[in-house]
């Protein structure tokens, strides 16, 4: 197997929408998940591989820098969007990465209309896009979450150790 370079997986929204239509015509099951992936950790990788097993093609929606600042505050992100996109794209399970600027991912979910939407089980009560995906017969699947692994916890540990 010859893995694709991470940069080749990063797609603009409009391009990904066109690709999604081709995948639909080909009968491919498209899985979608999303997140900030500010500091990549083992929990992220596990979730991405879990998501990929739910279908034929995995598309990851990645919060752009502005989106993360809206969600997490002015001290985030730690890593810039292009670096995060390359890191997510470096995971073999990921087929495509699409940046989104909005605070929530619902408009991207609506544009891509995935067959399967995957989110971590810790988000069970607030899966953005759930109602839309289920409205056309798509499935929402909750991925197991690695206990104690979160970017926020890692950032807090680093800051505490640095005395910040």
C-alpha positions, 0 to 999 in steps of 0.5 A: 500500500502506498499511503497518500501524503497528508496534504493531498487529503485536505479539500476545500468545502466546494471540492468536497461537496462535488466529491461527495456527489461522486461517492454517492453515485459510486455507492460509497458509504460516507462517514463524517466526524469532526473536531478541533484536534488542537493537540493530536492524542491517542484518543483522537486516533482511536476515534478516527479509526473507529469512524473509518470502520463505519463505512467506505470513506471518512471525511473529517470536518476540522474547526478552523482557527477562528472557529476554535477561538469562538469555542475555546477562547483566545488562548487556543488553538495551540497549533494552527489549522494547516498543521492540524489538517496535516496531522489529521490527514496523516492518519491512514484512516482519514480520506479527506479533511475539510476546514470549517470556519463556523462555531458549529459544524451543522452547515458542513454536515448539511452540505455533505449529507453523510451516510454516517455521523460519528461523534465521541460518546461523551457528546451523546447529548449534543451531537450537532447534525444528529436530527438532520442526518437521521431525517434522511435515514442516515445513522449516528454512531457514538465512538468509545472515548479514551478515559482521561484523554482530552486536549483541554486536560493536556493543555491544563497539565502543560500550563500547570507544569510551566507555572502558567 
